[in-house]
Amino acid sequence: MQDILKCTDEHLAVWRETYGRQDKTNEIDREIFKEYSNLMMDIIGIIAFDHNFNAVGKIDIQNEVPNHQEMTLGEATSFLMQTLADTVLLPLPTFLKRFYLTCFCPKYRRSLSILHDYVYRIIEEHKGKYQKAGNEDESKPAVRQNLLTLLTSSLQEDELMEAKKAPNEREGISRQELLDNITMLIFAGYETTATVLSWFTYFVSKRAEVQKKMKQEIREYCSAEYEVTVENLRKLEYVDCVLKETLRLAPTVVAVSREPTLSGEKTELDRVILSKGQNLMVAIACLHTDERNWKMNPLEFLPERFYGPNAPDAEHHPFAFLPFGGGRHQCAGQDLARFELKLIIVRLMQHVIFEDAPGNTGGHVQRVTVIPKNMAIRVRFDDKKVE
């Protein structure tokens, strides 16, 4: 928790330097998504790998870089995610997609190399900490326990020997599997949470009264006299509703796929014949905005639909709201994501007000996630009082 707050405070310090000075009060921030991406990169690095990427305060250049030699980790990660998302839609066999990316896309190779270099560095840094701490005092934990500790503790001692065994007889994970797992964790936690924070900022910049209500609740339970704690966070019901409404109106992915596992070969659902083994797409955005599922206007950003004992939409259908999927294949990291997002939102609302600015028109850009297309926000610091 303290690591998340520390990273967010560093992010706020950059904003204070950029927008908090008297001569900068009319500056417009058009790089919100990139800034949140850097913030989440640092948070993931620290809480999952005990590694600081030092990304906060750096704006990645998204344009093509000659020879791709100056790409940063954030740029490489974003490019990889977008490229992989695009190639999924190509009507080609998987091996041809891989062949194309490997042989005809030098920026993909460079981006993958940069990401792998960072991951190998994290692994070696972790091993160094383990050896150093272990030599000093074997009675103490070698390193702070985190996800990387669990993964590296499962590394195979002899990969060649394990490779000769049948898949169901192998013990532990290979170095390549460790690399793939860490890479996937960076992918999964980097852009998704940055996307939600961006949409949150966009929506509340249009609704000053929502920010005011959030600030009043936060001051009541997490004022300057009180430390932000897990117990206090649980009391912030309206903040929960704002986050929930953000996830409803702007889910990070447009759809999830499912394969029917039917007792028979076919069944009928809402006059549609489903066959066993078909690939079905569940359109999350459509579920979240279908007027049949909601009493208040589903196209408007209205946190009050979930707020209070008589909230109009609190008792919605359980499968009308799927920001993290549902069933056995729902997102395994959703609890961490909700906690991160709520904690960051609370810290932001303790210090700033987001104001609408010319050019803040929203729209959508389809990447791995769906991010706002046009954002233009004025960041006002409001540490002492709410106007």
Steps between C-alpha positions, in 0.01 A plus 500: 500500500777742594684422176192594296460824696869583462489456121182708479659774710797507260253529213326790678836669562563503124155648442557759772820612331332508158158643586515624858701817450318828466621549142383150399140501623354517147717222359303214343611140547450292186719209607290357784500143370877492451556647846272246665674224302833604646350511848363147465829374358676616817232354727509160328878493512511568873215288632555201270877499444646736762651692208462871429465581131521876578244569228304778676570835342612359166277540193566230244520605138257286302632596156732276301858528626784451247650150546279471811809552719347764728180324597410499868342212690158668495515561126620146431225352717228712339620412151511128578151503647356687203682285245389175661142627519507594131647169384234302687245640254699396193338205316825301501624186678690568823836385360472746210424786739809414702708471183383844386578667833839331535624551145329814370442722804831634638325725750324196645832319541657807661204549735506135603875522558460807722228336707700177537812695600301669777355168618843333506633799692219463755578129540874559544436787740272275702759220509764749614282619786431140599869407510604816684230477764556126539872545563442761765248315713347172397239525777334795328298500177744555214282750320161659547236241413329584173371333186847475348624319812230236454577459130877474537463253786328271250779512240619163377850410615573292190295611199654243266405217732149634550450545125549126451209421729135484399319836544295372795814375679708820481567692820530878519520747212769564242685828459301571184174438685616738773576761235157449340322525837670826596438645153131408521471656848640827366258486207200418718553767762654781301247629248175377656521703820641801314197482271254498793676796664486691171127442459442591864681829445305568181160433658554698821650792306149535352328469838634746759225400745624139498850613595360722775299214646802271491718757671244552775488127571879468490543793738260335742689171518849574363562864591842649571468384861456136403729262318354332193439143619322192372231553765438858389493399133218257570285787628524697174181373341451784254855457368414135442194607302703739284752225422221254427325747268831563319543127443139471385505779246855437377595133541867444420421235237205495263432127519605163636482167321343183636456146370173325585535177696156351446362170621363444149633602160267799464278727706288808439562829682274797427402344163866447406630147446829436681721205415760339720851623415393832345694814589260762638577867559332670796478875430567652843442859389155404369405329824612803700289743296194290419197693628330171591759448774493846663235729649698824464620615158776248419677740262564761771776504761291479819676352806178557697348200324702282743506729804296474818247252642243584230742509206297447180748263335665333798303179442585461132523160332832338605606450137404850389824634651821317401795740516733211586317224318307232682485135591810281522696721263450836668808713561714349776646841588173692536524543878848651472387718209201637695719568803767676293246711314308605809817588690638707211167676446480591868852642498429700184179642646684603816712739295356592160191603309464398136345767279358466152697679226459566126569182305385267778263313270564139596442252221658156486826345384492120472824351632529196724279719717266779391660833592367856467589650164505872590567620855577857602494561875599786728655369821428736790656442841253526784680369807333719761134536417225420254339798333 
